[in-house]
């Protein structure tokens, strides 16, 4: 579902596509300011929300409550330590077949999925 995007949304989406990593809304705001593409923080949040609802930006919420945004390029999967907050990407995806089954069974368009396991990394285990 492609909606008419605002200039701010286009600017943010283009910037996210150049990044090869996830970024918080606050850090995105600071990087846009540093790149002389200044937008207000509230505008950044509104644009990210609209782009998320369009399915072109994905958000992952860490155990700390912080949300990280990225352009939708591929599904992402992580092991996240509840103690230190480190998040380790994993390449395997055991749910692609399930995703297809759910789309078919419920006539539901899936834009992306995330899979995250929470626990303790080897450095934080007692």
C-alpha positions as a Markdown table, in Angstrom:
| # | Residue | x | y | z |
|---|---|---|---|---|
| 1 | Unk | 0.0 | 0.0 | 0.0 |
| 2 | Unk | 2.0 | 3.0 | -1.2 |
| 3 | Unk | 0.7 | 6.3 | 0.1 |
| 4 | Unk | 1.7 | 9.8 | -1.0 |
| 5 | Unk | 4.8 | 10.5 | 1.1 |
| 6 | Unk | 5.8 | 13.8 | 2.5 |
| 7 | Unk | 9.3 | 15.3 | 1.7 |
| 8 | Unk | 10.3 | 14.5 | 5.3 |
| 9 | Unk | 9.3 | 10.9 | 4.9 |
| 10 | Unk | 11.2 | 10.6 | 1.6 |
| 11 | Unk | 14.3 | 12.2 | 3.1 |
| 12 | Unk | 14.2 | 9.8 | 6.1 |
| 13 | Unk | 13.6 | 6.7 | 4.0 |
| 14 | Unk | 16.4 | 7.7 | 1.6 |
| 15 | Unk | 18.7 | 8.2 | 4.6 |
| 16 | Unk | 17.8 | 4.9 | 6.2 |
| 17 | Unk | 18.5 | 3.1 | 2.9 |
| 18 | Unk | 22.1 | 4.4 | 3.0 |
| 19 | Unk | 22.6 | 3.0 | 6.5 |
| 20 | Unk | 23.5 | -0.6 | 6.8 |
| 21 | Unk | 22.4 | -0.7 | 10.4 |
| 22 | Unk | 19.5 | 0.0 | 12.7 |
| 23 | Unk | 19.2 | 3.4 | 14.3 |
| 24 | Unk | 17.2 | 5.0 | 17.1 |
| 25 | Unk | 14.9 | 7.9 | 16.2 |
| 26 | Unk | 17.1 | 10.2 | 18.4 |
| 27 | Unk | 20.3 | 9.1 | 16.6 |
| 28 | Unk | 18.6 | 9.5 | 13.2 |
| 29 | Unk | 17.6 | 13.0 | 14.2 |
| 30 | Unk | 21.2 | 13.8 | 15.2 |
| 31 | Unk | 22.7 | 12.3 | 12.0 |
| 32 | Unk | 20.2 | 14.2 | 9.8 |
| 33 | Unk | 21.2 | 17.4 | 11.6 |
| 34 | Unk | 24.9 | 16.7 | 11.1 |
| 35 | Unk | 24.2 | 16.0 | 7.4 |
| 36 | Unk | 22.5 | 19.4 | 7.1 |
| 37 | Unk | 19.2 | 17.7 | 6.5 |
| 38 | Unk | 17.6 | 19.1 | 9.6 |
| 39 | Unk | 14.2 | 18.0 | 10.6 |
| 40 | Unk | 12.4 | 18.5 | 14.0 |
| 41 | Unk | 12.5 | 15.5 | 16.3 |
| 42 | Unk | 8.7 | 15.3 | 16.3 |
| 43 | Unk | 8.7 | 15.2 | 12.5 |
| 44 | Unk | 11.3 | 12.3 | 12.6 |
| 45 | Unk | 9.0 | 10.3 | 14.9 |
| 46 | Unk | 5.9 | 11.0 | 12.8 |
| 47 | Unk | 7.7 | 10.1 | 9.6 |
| 48 | Unk | 9.0 | 6.9 | 11.0 |
| 49 | Unk | 5.6 | 5.9 | 12.2 |
| 50 | Unk | 4.0 | 6.6 | 8.8 |
| 51 | Unk | 6.8 | 4.7 | 7.0 |
| 52 | Unk | 6.4 | 1.8 | 9.4 |
| 53 | Unk | 2.6 | 1.6 | 8.7 |
| 54 | Unk | 3.4 | 1.7 | 5.0 |
| 55 | Unk | 5.7 | -1.3 | 5.5 |
| 56 | Unk | 8.9 | 0.2 | 4.2 |
| 57 | Unk | 10.5 | 0.8 | 7.6 |
| 58 | Unk | 10.8 | -1.8 | 10.3 |
| 59 | Unk | 11.2 | -1.3 | 14.0 |
| 60 | Unk | 12.8 | -3.6 | 16.6 |
| 61 | Unk | 12.3 | -2.8 | 20.3 |
| 62 | Unk | 15.1 | -3.8 | 22.6 |
| 63 | Unk | 14.7 | -5.1 | 26.1 |
| 64 | Unk | 15.6 | -1.6 | 27.4 |
| 65 | Unk | 12.5 | -0.2 | 25.5 |
| 66 | Unk | 14.6 | 1.6 | 22.9 |
| 67 | Unk | 13.2 | 1.2 | 19.4 |
| 68 | Unk | 15.6 | 0.8 | 16.4 |
| 69 | Unk | 14.6 | 1.6 | 12.9 |
| 70 | Unk | 15.8 | 0.4 | 9.5 |
| 71 | Unk | 14.5 | 0.3 | 6.0 |
| 72 | Unk | 12.9 | -3.1 | 5.2 |
| 73 | Unk | 15.6 | -5.0 | 3.2 |
| 74 | Unk | 15.5 | -8.4 | 4.8 |
| 75 | Unk | 14.1 | -10.1 | 7.9 |
| 76 | Unk | 16.3 | -9.7 | 11.0 |
| 77 | Unk | 16.9 | -12.2 | 13.8 |
| 78 | Unk | 18.8 | -11.6 | 17.0 |
| 79 | Unk | 20.0 | -13.1 | 20.3 |
| 80 | Unk | 19.8 | -10.3 | 22.9 |
| 81 | Unk | 21.4 | -10.3 | 26.3 |
| 82 | Unk | 19.1 | -9.0 | 29.0 |
| 83 | Unk | 22.1 | -8.1 | 31.2 |
| 84 | Unk | 24.5 | -6.1 | 28.9 |
| 85 | Unk | 22.0 | -5.4 | 26.1 |
| 86 | Unk | 24.3 | -6.7 | 23.3 |
| 87 | Unk | 22.3 | -8.0 | 20.3 |
| 88 | Unk | 23.9 | -10.7 | 18.2 |
| 89 | Unk | 22.5 | -11.1 | 14.7 |
| 90 | Unk | 21.7 | -14.6 | 13.6 |
| 91 | Unk | 21.4 | -15.7 | 10.0 |
| 92 | Unk | 19.1 | -18.7 | 10.3 |
| 93 | Unk | 15.3 | -18.2 | 10.0 |
| 94 | Unk | 13.1 | -21.1 | 11.1 |
| 95 | Unk | 9.8 | -19.2 | 10.4 |
| 96 | Unk | 9.8 | -18.5 | 6.6 |
| 97 | Unk | 7.4 | -21.4 | 6.0 |
| 98 | Unk | 5.2 | -20.3 | 8.9 |
| 99 | Unk | 5.1 | -16.8 | 7.4 |
| 100 | Unk | 3.8 | -18.1 | 4.1 |
| 101 | Unk | 1.3 | -20.3 | 5.7 |
| 102 | Unk | -0.1 | -17.4 | 7.8 |
| 103 | Unk | -0.3 | -15.1 | 4.8 |
| 104 | Unk | -2.3 | -17.7 | 2.9 |
| 105 | Unk | -4.5 | -18.9 | 5.8 |
| 106 | Unk | -5.5 | -15.4 | 7.0 |
| 107 | Unk | -5.2 | -13.3 | 3.7 |
| 108 | Unk | -2.7 | -11.2 | 5.7 |
| 109 | Unk | 0.1 | -9.3 | 3.9 |
| 110 | Unk | 3.3 | -9.7 | 5.9 |
| 111 | Unk | 5.8 | -6.8 | 5.3 |
| 112 | Unk | 8.6 | -8.3 | 7.4 |
| 113 | Unk | 9.1 | -10.2 | 10.6 |
| 114 | Unk | 11.6 | -10.2 | 13.4 |
| 115 | Unk | 12.7 | -13.1 | 15.6 |
| 116 | Unk | 14.4 | -12.3 | 18.9 |
| 117 | Unk | 15.6 | -14.6 | 21.6 |
| 118 | Unk | 16.3 | -13.0 | 25.1 |
| 119 | Unk | 18.7 | -14.4 | 27.6 |
| 120 | Unk | 22.3 | -14.0 | 28.8 |
| 121 | Unk | 25.4 | -13.9 | 26.6 |
| 122 | Unk | 28.5 | -15.9 | 27.5 |
| 123 | Unk | 30.2 | -12.8 | 29.1 |
| 124 | Unk | 27.3 | -12.1 | 31.4 |
| 125 | Unk | 26.4 | -15.7 | 32.5 |
| 126 | Unk | 27.4 | -16.5 | 36.1 |
